[in-house]
Amino acid sequence: MAAWQVQDAKARFSEFLDATIKKGPQVVTRRGVETAVLVPIQEWNRLQRAARPSLKALLLSPDTRFENVIPERHKVSRRKMLDLG
């Protein structure tokens, strides 16, 4: 991955974007510290599909989250008592 100083990325944005499309992710540095990454849209979409949903997203989703938490009645097997006598 190539690294671009923020002022170079701003001044030569078209070149920065072309490098991202042709060569893959490009790192942006600010004062020598890696700060951000520009990635091609295909890579971003792949990463988004691979990401697990957050707890907040799961809790706010309209999908049912609690199915089969409580087993249906008479479908639970019970342990038999041992005769120790």
PDB file of N, CA, C and O in Angstrom:
ATOM      1  N   MET A   1       0.840  -1.176   0.000  1.00  0.00           N
ATOM      2  CA  MET A   1       0.000   0.000   0.000  1.00  0.00           C
ATOM      3  C   MET A   1       0.883   1.236   0.000  1.00  0.00           C
ATOM      4  O   MET A   1       1.837   1.343   0.770  1.00  0.00           O
ATOM      5  N   ALA A   2       0.546   2.154  -0.870  1.00  0.00           N
ATOM      6  CA  ALA A   2       1.286   3.413  -0.928  1.00  0.00           C
ATOM      7  C   ALA A   2       0.755   4.367   0.141  1.00  0.00           C
ATOM      8  O   ALA A   2      -0.412   4.300   0.525  1.00  0.00           O
ATOM      9  N   ALA A   3       1.618   5.244   0.608  1.00  0.00           N
ATOM     10  CA  ALA A   3       1.227   6.235   1.606  1.00  0.00           C
ATOM     11  C   ALA A   3       1.323   7.627   0.985  1.00  0.00           C
ATOM     12  O   ALA A   3       2.301   7.955   0.314  1.00  0.00           O
ATOM     13  N   TRP A   4       0.304   8.427   1.217  1.00  0.00           N
ATOM     14  CA  TRP A   4       0.233   9.793   0.722  1.00  0.00           C
ATOM     15  C   TRP A   4       0.097  10.734   1.905  1.00  0.00           C
ATOM     16  O   TRP A   4      -0.703  10.485   2.807  1.00  0.00           O
ATOM     17  N   GLN A   5       0.864  11.809   1.911  1.00  0.00           N
ATOM     18  CA  GLN A   5       0.653  12.843   2.913  1.00  0.00           C
ATOM     19  C   GLN A   5      -0.663  13.543   2.567  1.00  0.00           C
ATOM     20  O   GLN A   5      -1.022  13.651   1.394  1.00  0.00           O
ATOM     21  N   VAL A   6      -1.364  14.008   3.566  1.00  0.00           N
ATOM     22  CA  VAL A   6      -2.688  14.577   3.345  1.00  0.00           C
ATOM     23  C   VAL A   6      -2.649  15.739   2.346  1.00  0.00           C
ATOM     24  O   VAL A   6      -3.544  15.860   1.510  1.00  0.00           O
ATOM     25  N   GLN A   7      -1.629  16.589   2.423  1.00  0.00           N
ATOM     26  CA  GLN A   7      -1.565  17.716   1.486  1.00  0.00           C
ATOM     27  C   GLN A   7      -1.346  17.234   0.058  1.00  0.00           C
ATOM     28  O   GLN A   7      -1.869  17.847  -0.872  1.00  0.00           O
ATOM     29  N   ASP A   8      -0.582  16.144  -0.150  1.00  0.00           N
ATOM     30  CA  ASP A   8      -0.391  15.587  -1.493  1.00  0.00           C
ATOM     31  C   ASP A   8      -1.678  14.947  -2.009  1.00  0.00           C
ATOM     32  O   ASP A   8      -2.024  15.093  -3.181  1.00  0.00           O
ATOM     33  N   ALA A   9      -2.375  14.247  -1.136  1.00  0.00           N
ATOM     34  CA  ALA A   9      -3.634  13.620  -1.534  1.00  0.00           C
ATOM     35  C   ALA A   9      -4.652  14.676  -1.949  1.00  0.00           C
ATOM     36  O   ALA A   9      -5.395  14.477  -2.910  1.00  0.00           O
ATOM     37  N   LYS A  10      -4.694  15.804  -1.227  1.00  0.00           N
ATOM     38  CA  LYS A  10      -5.619  16.883  -1.576  1.00  0.00           C
ATOM     39  C   LYS A  10      -5.216  17.545  -2.885  1.00  0.00           C
ATOM     40  O   LYS A  10      -6.061  17.783  -3.747  1.00  0.00           O
ATOM     41  N   ALA A  11      -3.943  17.841  -3.038  1.00  0.00           N
ATOM     42  CA  ALA A  11      -3.476  18.562  -4.218  1.00  0.00           C
ATOM     43  C   ALA A  11      -3.539  17.714  -5.489  1.00  0.00           C
ATOM     44  O   ALA A  11      -3.746  18.233  -6.586  1.00  0.00           O
ATOM     45  N   ARG A  12      -3.358  16.406  -5.325  1.00  0.00           N
ATOM     46  CA  ARG A  12      -3.327  15.508  -6.501  1.00  0.00           C
ATOM     47  C   ARG A  12      -4.405  14.436  -6.373  1.00  0.00           C
ATOM     48  O   ARG A  12      -4.144  13.251  -6.577  1.00  0.00           O
ATOM     49  N   PHE A  13      -5.622  14.870  -6.031  1.00  0.00           N
ATOM     50  CA  PHE A  13      -6.689  13.915  -5.738  1.00  0.00           C
ATOM     51  C   PHE A  13      -6.982  12.987  -6.910  1.00  0.00           C
ATOM     52  O   PHE A  13      -7.187  11.792  -6.695  1.00  0.00           O
ATOM     53  N   SER A  14      -7.009  13.488  -8.134  1.00  0.00           N
ATOM     54  CA  SER A  14      -7.288  12.629  -9.293  1.00  0.00           C
ATOM     55  C   SER A  14      -6.257  11.515  -9.408  1.00  0.00           C
ATOM     56  O   SER A  14      -6.604  10.363  -9.668  1.00  0.00           O
ATOM     57  N   GLU A  15      -4.987  11.866  -9.213  1.00  0.00           N
ATOM     58  CA  GLU A  15      -3.914  10.867  -9.252  1.00  0.00           C
ATOM     59  C   GLU A  15      -4.058   9.877  -8.086  1.00  0.00           C
ATOM     60  O   GLU A  15      -3.859   8.674  -8.252  1.00  0.00           O
ATOM     61  N   PHE A  16      -4.402  10.398  -6.925  1.00  0.00           N
ATOM     62  CA  PHE A  16      -4.644   9.586  -5.729  1.00  0.00           C
ATOM     63  C   PHE A  16      -5.770   8.581  -5.991  1.00  0.00           C
ATOM     64  O   PHE A  16      -5.641   7.399  -5.674  1.00  0.00           O
ATOM     65  N   LEU A  17      -6.876   9.062  -6.572  1.00  0.00           N
ATOM     66  CA  LEU A  17      -8.010   8.206  -6.898  1.00  0.00           C
ATOM     67  C   LEU A  17      -7.643   7.167  -7.947  1.00  0.00           C
ATOM     68  O   LEU A  17      -8.012   5.999  -7.822  1.00  0.00           O
ATOM     69  N   ASP A  18      -6.919   7.585  -8.982  1.00  0.00           N
ATOM     70  CA  ASP A  18      -6.487   6.637 -10.024  1.00  0.00           C
ATOM     71  C   ASP A  18      -5.588   5.547  -9.443  1.00  0.00           C
ATOM     72  O   ASP A  18      -5.715   4.378  -9.805  1.00  0.00           O
ATOM     73  N   ALA A  19      -4.690   5.926  -8.551  1.00  0.00           N
ATOM     74  CA  ALA A  19      -3.802   4.938  -7.918  1.00  0.00           C
ATOM     75  C   ALA A  19      -4.618   3.939  -7.105  1.00  0.00           C
ATOM     76  O   ALA A  19      -4.296   2.751  -7.080  1.00  0.00           O
ATOM     77  N   THR A  20      -5.657   4.407  -6.450  1.00  0.00           N
ATOM     78  CA  THR A  20      -6.521   3.523  -5.672  1.00  0.00           C
ATOM     79  C   THR A  20      -7.219   2.523  -6.578  1.00  0.00           C
ATOM     80  O   THR A  20      -7.273   1.332  -6.271  1.00  0.00           O
ATOM     81  N   ILE A  21      -7.748   3.001  -7.683  1.00  0.00           N
ATOM     82  CA  ILE A  21      -8.474   2.128  -8.611  1.00  0.00           C
ATOM     83  C   ILE A  21      -7.534   1.109  -9.252  1.00  0.00           C
ATOM     84  O   ILE A  21      -7.894  -0.060  -9.393  1.00  0.00           O
ATOM     85  N   LYS A  22      -6.348   1.536  -9.636  1.00  0.00           N
ATOM     86  CA  LYS A  22      -5.418   0.652 -10.337  1.00  0.00           C
ATOM     87  C   LYS A  22      -4.594  -0.239  -9.416  1.00  0.00           C
ATOM     88  O   LYS A  22      -4.341  -1.398  -9.745  1.00  0.00           O
ATOM     89  N   LYS A  23      -4.171   0.284  -8.266  1.00  0.00           N
ATOM     90  CA  LYS A  23      -3.230  -0.440  -7.409  1.00  0.00           C
ATOM     91  C   LYS A  23      -3.821  -0.929  -6.098  1.00  0.00           C
ATOM     92  O   LYS A  23      -3.183  -1.704  -5.385  1.00  0.00           O
ATOM     93  N   GLY A  24      -5.028  -0.489  -5.769  1.00  0.00           N
ATOM     94  CA  GLY A  24      -5.641  -0.919  -4.519  1.00  0.00           C
ATOM     95  C   GLY A  24      -5.584   0.161  -3.455  1.00  0.00           C
ATOM     96  O   GLY A  24      -5.301   1.319  -3.761  1.00  0.00           O
ATOM     97  N   PRO A  25      -5.850  -0.204  -2.214  1.00  0.00           N
ATOM     98  CA  PRO A  25      -5.939   0.771  -1.124  1.00  0.00           C
ATOM     99  C   PRO A  25      -4.709   1.670  -1.010  1.00  0.00           C
ATOM    100  O   PRO A  25      -3.575   1.234  -1.209  1.00  0.00           O
ATOM    101  N   GLN A  26      -4.968   2.944  -0.682  1.00  0.00           N
ATOM    102  CA  GLN A  26      -3.917   3.946  -0.512  1.00  0.00           C
ATOM    103  C   GLN A  26      -4.077   4.567   0.879  1.00  0.00           C
ATOM    104  O   GLN A  26      -5.179   4.946   1.274  1.00  0.00           O
ATOM    105  N   VAL A  27      -2.982   4.665   1.603  1.00  0.00           N
ATOM    106  CA  VAL A  27      -2.994   5.203   2.966  1.00  0.00           C
ATOM    107  C   VAL A  27      -2.748   6.712   2.926  1.00  0.00           C
ATOM    108  O   VAL A  27      -1.926   7.195   2.146  1.00  0.00           O
ATOM    109  N   VAL A  28      -3.465   7.447   3.770  1.00  0.00           N
ATOM    110  CA  VAL A  28      -3.257   8.882   3.933  1.00  0.00           C
ATOM    111  C   VAL A  28      -2.605   9.097   5.302  1.00  0.00           C
ATOM    112  O   VAL A  28      -3.068   8.563   6.309  1.00  0.00           O
ATOM    113  N   THR A  29      -1.536   9.878   5.324  1.00  0.00           N
ATOM    114  CA  THR A  29      -0.864  10.167   6.596  1.00  0.00           C
ATOM    115  C   THR A  29      -0.999  11.652   6.927  1.00  0.00           C
ATOM    116  O   THR A  29      -1.054  12.506   6.042  1.00  0.00           O
ATOM    117  N   ARG A  30      -1.051  11.928   8.221  1.00  0.00           N
ATOM    118  CA  ARG A  30      -1.063  13.318   8.708  1.00  0.00           C
ATOM    119  C   ARG A  30       0.037  13.403   9.753  1.00  0.00           C
ATOM    120  O   ARG A  30       0.008  12.706  10.767  1.00  0.00           O
ATOM    121  N   ARG A  31       0.996  14.261   9.490  1.00  0.00           N
ATOM    122  CA  ARG A  31       2.174  14.417  10.374  1.00  0.00           C
ATOM    123  C   ARG A  31       2.879  13.080  10.615  1.00  0.00           C
ATOM    124  O   ARG A  31       3.353  12.802  11.716  1.00  0.00           O
ATOM    125  N   GLY A  32       2.938  12.263   9.567  1.00  0.00           N
ATOM    126  CA  GLY A  32       3.633  10.984   9.642  1.00  0.00           C
ATOM    127  C   GLY A  32       2.848   9.846  10.260  1.00  0.00           C
ATOM    128  O   GLY A  32       3.360   8.732  10.367  1.00  0.00           O
ATOM    129  N   VAL A  33       1.607  10.103  10.673  1.00  0.00           N
ATOM    130  CA  VAL A  33       0.782   9.076  11.308  1.00  0.00           C
ATOM    131  C   VAL A  33      -0.289   8.615  10.322  1.00  0.00           C
ATOM    132  O   VAL A  33      -1.016   9.435   9.761  1.00  0.00           O
ATOM    133  N   GLU A  34      -0.386   7.292  10.109  1.00  0.00           N
ATOM    134  CA  GLU A  34      -1.429   6.765   9.232  1.00  0.00           C
ATOM    135  C   GLU A  34      -2.789   7.142   9.791  1.00  0.00           C
ATOM    136  O   GLU A  34      -3.105   6.834  10.940  1.00  0.00           O
ATOM    137  N   THR A  35      -3.603   7.822   8.961  1.00  0.00           N
ATOM    138  CA  THR A  35      -4.852   8.388   9.439  1.00  0.00           C
ATOM    139  C   THR A  35      -6.078   7.807   8.756  1.00  0.00           C
ATOM    140  O   THR A  35      -7.114   7.620   9.394  1.00  0.00           O
ATOM    141  N   ALA A  36      -5.971   7.518   7.461  1.00  0.00           N
ATOM    142  CA  ALA A  36      -7.130   7.038   6.702  1.00  0.00           C
ATOM    143  C   ALA A  36      -6.649   6.183   5.537  1.00  0.00           C
ATOM    144  O   ALA A  36      -5.464   6.157   5.204  1.00  0.00           O
ATOM    145  N   VAL A  37      -7.610   5.483   4.924  1.00  0.00           N
ATOM    146  CA  VAL A  37      -7.315   4.655   3.764  1.00  0.00           C
ATOM    147  C   VAL A  37      -8.412   4.882   2.735  1.00  0.00           C
ATOM    148  O   VAL A  37      -9.596   4.886   3.070  1.00  0.00           O
ATOM    149  N   LEU A  38      -8.017   5.071   1.490  1.00  0.00           N
ATOM    150  CA  LEU A  38      -8.972   5.142   0.392  1.00  0.00           C
ATOM    151  C   LEU A  38      -8.938   3.783  -0.295  1.00  0.00           C
ATOM    152  O   LEU A  38      -7.877   3.315  -0.711  1.00  0.00           O
ATOM    153  N   VAL A  39     -10.111   3.149  -0.412  1.00  0.00           N
ATOM    154  CA  VAL A  39     -10.189   1.818  -1.030  1.00  0.00           C
ATOM    155  C   VAL A  39     -11.135   1.860  -2.213  1.00  0.00           C
ATOM    156  O   VAL A  39     -12.060   2.672  -2.230  1.00  0.00           O
ATOM    157  N   PRO A  40     -10.926   0.998  -3.210  1.00  0.00           N
ATOM    158  CA  PRO A  40     -11.863   0.907  -4.331  1.00  0.00           C
ATOM    159  C   PRO A  40     -13.241   0.462  -3.832  1.00  0.00           C
ATOM    160  O   PRO A  40     -13.342  -0.246  -2.831  1.00  0.00           O
ATOM    161  N   ILE A  41     -14.284   0.873  -4.523  1.00  0.00           N
ATOM    162  CA  ILE A  41     -15.641   0.580  -4.085  1.00  0.00           C
ATOM    163  C   ILE A  41     -15.904  -0.924  -4.003  1.00  0.00           C
ATOM    164  O   ILE A  41     -16.654  -1.363  -3.131  1.00  0.00           O
ATOM    165  N   GLN A  42     -15.313  -1.713  -4.879  1.00  0.00           N
ATOM    166  CA  GLN A  42     -15.518  -3.167  -4.820  1.00  0.00           C
ATOM    167  C   GLN A  42     -14.974  -3.731  -3.505  1.00  0.00           C
ATOM    168  O   GLN A  42     -15.595  -4.596  -2.886  1.00  0.00           O
ATOM    169  N   GLU A  43     -13.830  -3.241  -3.094  1.00  0.00           N
ATOM    170  CA  GLU A  43     -13.238  -3.694  -1.838  1.00  0.00           C
ATOM    171  C   GLU A  43     -14.102  -3.253  -0.655  1.00  0.00           C
ATOM    172  O   GLU A  43     -14.317  -4.020   0.283  1.00  0.00           O
ATOM    173  N   TRP A  44     -14.594  -2.020  -0.705  1.00  0.00           N
ATOM    174  CA  TRP A  44     -15.465  -1.520   0.361  1.00  0.00           C
ATOM    175  C   TRP A  44     -16.724  -2.382   0.476  1.00  0.00           C
ATOM    176  O   TRP A  44     -17.120  -2.771   1.575  1.00  0.00           O
ATOM    177  N   ASN A  45     -17.345  -2.674  -0.659  1.00  0.00           N
ATOM    178  CA  ASN A  45     -18.560  -3.500  -0.652  1.00  0.00           C
ATOM    179  C   ASN A  45     -18.274  -4.891  -0.100  1.00  0.00           C
ATOM    180  O   ASN A  45     -19.087  -5.437   0.646  1.00  0.00           O
ATOM    181  N   ARG A  46     -17.130  -5.470  -0.457  1.00  0.00           N
ATOM    182  CA  ARG A  46     -16.753  -6.782   0.065  1.00  0.00           C
ATOM    183  C   ARG A  46     -16.576  -6.733   1.580  1.00  0.00           C
ATOM    184  O   ARG A  46     -17.030  -7.624   2.298  1.00  0.00           O
ATOM    185  N   LEU A  47     -15.921  -5.699   2.050  1.00  0.00           N
ATOM    186  CA  LEU A  47     -15.713  -5.552   3.495  1.00  0.00           C
ATOM    187  C   LEU A  47     -17.039  -5.356   4.229  1.00  0.00           C
ATOM    188  O   LEU A  47     -17.229  -5.891   5.321  1.00  0.00           O
ATOM    189  N   GLN A  48     -17.946  -4.599   3.638  1.00  0.00           N
ATOM    190  CA  GLN A  48     -19.247  -4.372   4.260  1.00  0.00           C
ATOM    191  C   GLN A  48     -20.049  -5.671   4.356  1.00  0.00           C
ATOM    192  O   GLN A  48     -20.695  -5.927   5.372  1.00  0.00           O
ATOM    193  N   ARG A  49     -20.010  -6.494   3.299  1.00  0.00           N
ATOM    194  CA  ARG A  49     -20.730  -7.778   3.321  1.00  0.00           C
ATOM    195  C   ARG A  49     -20.125  -8.722   4.348  1.00  0.00           C
ATOM    196  O   ARG A  49     -20.841  -9.503   4.976  1.00  0.00           O
ATOM    197  N   ALA A  50     -18.806  -8.653   4.522  1.00  0.00           N
ATOM    198  CA  ALA A  50     -18.119  -9.562   5.439  1.00  0.00           C
ATOM    199  C   ALA A  50     -18.252  -9.125   6.900  1.00  0.00           C
ATOM    200  O   ALA A  50     -18.058  -9.936   7.805  1.00  0.00           O
ATOM    201  N   ALA A  51     -18.575  -7.871   7.135  1.00  0.00           N
ATOM    202  CA  ALA A  51     -18.643  -7.356   8.510  1.00  0.00           C
ATOM    203  C   ALA A  51     -19.848  -7.936   9.239  1.00  0.00           C
ATOM    204  O   ALA A  51     -20.925  -8.096   8.664  1.00  0.00           O
ATOM    205  N   ARG A  52     -19.647  -8.243  10.501  1.00  0.00           N
ATOM    206  CA  ARG A  52     -20.749  -8.720  11.334  1.00  0.00           C
ATOM    207  C   ARG A  52     -21.553  -7.521  11.799  1.00  0.00           C
ATOM    208  O   ARG A  52     -20.987  -6.455  12.044  1.00  0.00           O
ATOM    209  N   PRO A  53     -22.861  -7.676  11.924  1.00  0.00           N
ATOM    210  CA  PRO A  53     -23.661  -6.543  12.402  1.00  0.00           C
ATOM    211  C   PRO A  53     -23.343  -6.220  13.860  1.00  0.00           C
ATOM    212  O   PRO A  53     -22.979  -7.099  14.641  1.00  0.00           O
ATOM    213  N   SER A  54     -23.484  -4.965  14.202  1.00  0.00           N
ATOM    214  CA  SER A  54     -23.240  -4.549  15.582  1.00  0.00           C
ATOM    215  C   SER A  54     -24.404  -4.981  16.461  1.00  0.00           C
ATOM    216  O   SER A  54     -25.476  -5.326  15.964  1.00  0.00           O
ATOM    217  N   LEU A  55     -24.187  -4.961  17.758  1.00  0.00           N
ATOM    218  CA  LEU A  55     -25.246  -5.302  18.696  1.00  0.00           C
ATOM    219  C   LEU A  55     -26.428  -4.360  18.510  1.00  0.00           C
ATOM    220  O   LEU A  55     -27.582  -4.790  18.544  1.00  0.00           O
ATOM    221  N   LYS A  56     -26.142  -3.081  18.315  1.00  0.00           N
ATOM    222  CA  LYS A  56     -27.213  -2.104  18.114  1.00  0.00           C
ATOM    223  C   LYS A  56     -28.032  -2.462  16.876  1.00  0.00           C
ATOM    224  O   LYS A  56     -29.262  -2.429  16.917  1.00  0.00           O
ATOM    225  N   ALA A  57     -27.363  -2.803  15.778  1.00  0.00           N
ATOM    226  CA  ALA A  57     -28.078  -3.165  14.555  1.00  0.00           C
ATOM    227  C   ALA A  57     -28.928  -4.410  14.766  1.00  0.00           C
ATOM    228  O   ALA A  57     -30.054  -4.486  14.276  1.00  0.00           O
ATOM    229  N   LEU A  58     -28.395  -5.381  15.492  1.00  0.00           N
ATOM    230  CA  LEU A  58     -29.166  -6.596  15.769  1.00  0.00           C
ATOM    231  C   LEU A  58     -30.408  -6.304  16.605  1.00  0.00           C
ATOM    232  O   LEU A  58     -31.493  -6.814  16.324  1.00  0.00           O
ATOM    233  N   LEU A  59     -30.238  -5.483  17.629  1.00  0.00           N
ATOM    234  CA  LEU A  59     -31.370  -5.181  18.505  1.00  0.00           C
ATOM    235  C   LEU A  59     -32.435  -4.333  17.817  1.00  0.00           C
ATOM    236  O   LEU A  59     -33.619  -4.448  18.135  1.00  0.00           O
ATOM    237  N   LEU A  60     -32.027  -3.489  16.885  1.00  0.00           N
ATOM    238  CA  LEU A  60     -32.977  -2.634  16.195  1.00  0.00           C
ATOM    239  C   LEU A  60     -33.554  -3.250  14.931  1.00  0.00           C
ATOM    240  O   LEU A  60     -34.446  -2.667  14.315  1.00  0.00           O
ATOM    241  N   SER A  61     -33.062  -4.415  14.533  1.00  0.00           N
ATOM    242  CA  SER A  61     -33.549  -5.039  13.305  1.00  0.00           C
ATOM    243  C   SER A  61     -34.966  -5.556  13.495  1.00  0.00           C
ATOM    244  O   SER A  61     -35.343  -5.948  14.600  1.00  0.00           O
ATOM    245  N   PRO A  62     -35.755  -5.559  12.423  1.00  0.00           N
ATOM    246  CA  PRO A  62     -37.139  -6.036  12.531  1.00  0.00           C
ATOM    247  C   PRO A  62     -37.239  -7.558  12.579  1.00  0.00           C
ATOM    248  O   PRO A  62     -38.316  -8.092  12.847  1.00  0.00           O
ATOM    249  N   ASP A  63     -36.152  -8.260  12.329  1.00  0.00           N
ATOM    250  CA  ASP A  63     -36.164  -9.723  12.338  1.00  0.00           C
ATOM    251  C   ASP A  63     -36.407 -10.246  13.748  1.00  0.00           C
ATOM    252  O   ASP A  63     -36.047  -9.607  14.737  1.00  0.00           O
ATOM    253  N   THR A  64     -37.020 -11.410  13.816  1.00  0.00           N
ATOM    254  CA  THR A  64     -37.216 -12.007  15.132  1.00  0.00           C
ATOM    255  C   THR A  64     -35.871 -12.473  15.665  1.00  0.00           C
ATOM    256  O   THR A  64     -35.051 -13.020  14.928  1.00  0.00           O
ATOM    257  N   ARG A  65     -35.658 -12.250  16.945  1.00  0.00           N
ATOM    258  CA  ARG A  65     -34.383 -12.603  17.560  1.00  0.00           C
ATOM    259  C   ARG A  65     -34.544 -13.684  18.608  1.00  0.00           C
ATOM    260  O   ARG A  65     -33.554 -14.236  19.088  1.00  0.00           O
ATOM    261  N   PHE A  66     -35.782 -13.991  18.970  1.00  0.00           N
ATOM    262  CA  PHE A  66     -35.985 -14.863  20.103  1.00  0.00           C
ATOM    263  C   PHE A  66     -36.729 -16.142  19.765  1.00  0.00           C
ATOM    264  O   PHE A  66     -37.323 -16.759  20.649  1.00  0.00           O
ATOM    265  N   GLU A  67     -36.710 -16.547  18.521  1.00  0.00           N
ATOM    266  CA  GLU A  67     -37.413 -17.783  18.213  1.00  0.00           C
ATOM    267  C   GLU A  67     -36.669 -18.975  18.802  1.00  0.00           C
ATOM    268  O   GLU A  67     -35.440 -19.000  18.848  1.00  0.00           O
ATOM    269  N   ASN A  68     -37.427 -19.942  19.241  1.00  0.00           N
ATOM    270  CA  ASN A  68     -36.899 -21.185  19.803  1.00  0.00           C
ATOM    271  C   ASN A  68     -36.077 -20.992  21.071  1.00  0.00           C
ATOM    272  O   ASN A  68     -35.238 -21.835  21.392  1.00  0.00           O
ATOM    273  N   VAL A  69     -36.296 -19.920  21.784  1.00  0.00           N
ATOM    274  CA  VAL A  69     -35.599 -19.741  23.054  1.00  0.00           C
ATOM    275  C   VAL A  69     -36.214 -20.674  24.091  1.00  0.00           C
ATOM    276  O   VAL A  69     -35.504 -21.299  24.879  1.00  0.00           O
ATOM    277  N   ILE A  70     -37.536 -20.759  24.079  1.00  0.00           N
ATOM    278  CA  ILE A  70     -38.245 -21.635  24.999  1.00  0.00           C
ATOM    279  C   ILE A  70     -38.754 -22.827  24.186  1.00  0.00           C
ATOM    280  O   ILE A  70     -39.521 -22.635  23.243  1.00  0.00           O
ATOM    281  N   PRO A  71     -38.352 -24.036  24.521  1.00  0.00           N
ATOM    282  CA  PRO A  71     -38.796 -25.200  23.748  1.00  0.00           C
ATOM    283  C   PRO A  71     -40.299 -25.415  23.903  1.00  0.00           C
ATOM    284  O   PRO A  71     -40.904 -25.046  24.909  1.00  0.00           O
ATOM    285  N   GLU A  72     -40.872 -26.020  22.882  1.00  0.00           N
ATOM    286  CA  GLU A  72     -42.304 -26.298  22.938  1.00  0.00           C
ATOM    287  C   GLU A  72     -42.595 -27.284  24.056  1.00  0.00           C
ATOM    288  O   GLU A  72     -41.756 -28.110  24.414  1.00  0.00           O
ATOM    289  N   ARG A  73     -43.786 -27.182  24.594  1.00  0.00           N
ATOM    290  CA  ARG A  73     -44.197 -28.037  25.698  1.00  0.00           C
ATOM    291  C   ARG A  73     -44.229 -29.495  25.247  1.00  0.00           C
ATOM    292  O   ARG A  73     -44.617 -29.787  24.116  1.00  0.00           O
ATOM    293  N   HIS A  74     -43.827 -30.400  26.118  1.00  0.00           N
ATOM    294  CA  HIS A  74     -43.806 -31.849  25.894  1.00  0.00           C
ATOM    295  C   HIS A  74     -42.772 -32.279  24.854  1.00  0.00           C
ATOM    296  O   HIS A  74     -42.780 -33.428  24.412  1.00  0.00           O
ATOM    297  N   LYS A  75     -41.901 -31.384  24.470  1.00  0.00           N
ATOM    298  CA  LYS A  75     -40.856 -31.765  23.523  1.00  0.00           C
ATOM    299  C   LYS A  75     -39.501 -31.860  24.208  1.00  0.00           C
ATOM    300  O   LYS A  75     -38.498 -32.188  23.574  1.00  0.00           O
ATOM    301  N   VAL A  76     -39.477 -31.576  25.492  1.00  0.00           N
ATOM    302  CA  VAL A  76     -38.230 -31.608  26.247  1.00  0.00           C
ATOM    303  C   VAL A  76     -38.083 -32.995  26.864  1.00  0.00           C
ATOM    304  O   VAL A  76     -38.991 -33.490  27.532  1.00  0.00           O
ATOM    305  N   SER A  77     -36.946 -33.603  26.634  1.00  0.00           N
ATOM    306  CA  SER A  77     -36.730 -34.911  27.260  1.00  0.00           C
ATOM    307  C   SER A  77     -36.255 -34.688  28.697  1.00  0.00           C
ATOM    308  O   SER A  77     -35.460 -33.792  28.978  1.00  0.00           O
ATOM    309  N   ARG A  78     -36.753 -35.510  29.573  1.00  0.00           N
ATOM    310  CA  ARG A  78     -36.367 -35.368  30.973  1.00  0.00           C
ATOM    311  C   ARG A  78     -35.488 -36.544  31.374  1.00  0.00           C
ATOM    312  O   ARG A  78     -35.627 -37.656  30.865  1.00  0.00           O
ATOM    313  N   ARG A  79     -34.585 -36.266  32.294  1.00  0.00           N
ATOM    314  CA  ARG A  79     -33.724 -37.356  32.775  1.00  0.00           C
ATOM    315  C   ARG A  79     -34.535 -38.282  33.664  1.00  0.00           C
ATOM    316  O   ARG A  79     -35.388 -37.846  34.437  1.00  0.00           O
ATOM    317  N   LYS A  80     -34.248 -39.565  33.536  1.00  0.00           N
ATOM    318  CA  LYS A  80     -34.929 -40.548  34.369  1.00  0.00           C
ATOM    319  C   LYS A  80     -34.247 -40.635  35.716  1.00  0.00           C
ATOM    320  O   LYS A  80     -33.029 -40.487  35.816  1.00  0.00           O
ATOM    321  N   MET A  81     -35.034 -40.875  36.751  1.00  0.00           N
ATOM    322  CA  MET A  81     -34.496 -41.030  38.106  1.00  0.00           C
ATOM    323  C   MET A  81     -33.784 -42.379  38.207  1.00  0.00           C
ATOM    324  O   MET A  81     -34.292 -43.397  37.737  1.00  0.00           O
ATOM    325  N   LEU A  82     -32.634 -42.373  38.809  1.00  0.00           N
ATOM    326  CA  LEU A  82     -31.911 -43.620  39.022  1.00  0.00           C
ATOM    327  C   LEU A  82     -32.409 -44.303  40.280  1.00  0.00           C
ATOM    328  O   LEU A  82     -32.645 -43.657  41.300  1.00  0.00           O
ATOM    329  N   ASP A  83     -32.564 -45.592  40.201  1.00  0.00           N
ATOM    330  CA  ASP A  83     -32.964 -46.371  41.379  1.00  0.00           C
ATOM    331  C   ASP A  83     -31.704 -46.808  42.082  1.00  0.00           C
ATOM    332  O   ASP A  83     -31.002 -47.688  41.584  1.00  0.00           O
ATOM    333  N   LEU A  84     -31.393 -46.225  43.220  1.00  0.00           N
ATOM    334  CA  LEU A  84     -30.168 -46.533  43.937  1.00  0.00           C
ATOM    335  C   LEU A  84     -30.385 -47.614  45.012  1.00  0.00           C
ATOM    336  O   LEU A  84     -29.462 -47.925  45.765  1.00  0.00           O
ATOM    337  N   GLY A  85     -31.573 -48.174  45.086  1.00  0.00           N
ATOM    338  CA  GLY A  85     -31.864 -49.125  46.163  1.00  0.00           C
ATOM    339  C   GLY A  85     -31.801 -50.546  45.796  1.00  0.00           C
ATOM    340  O   GLY A  85     -32.032 -51.412  46.640  1.00  0.00           O
TER     341      GLY A  85
END
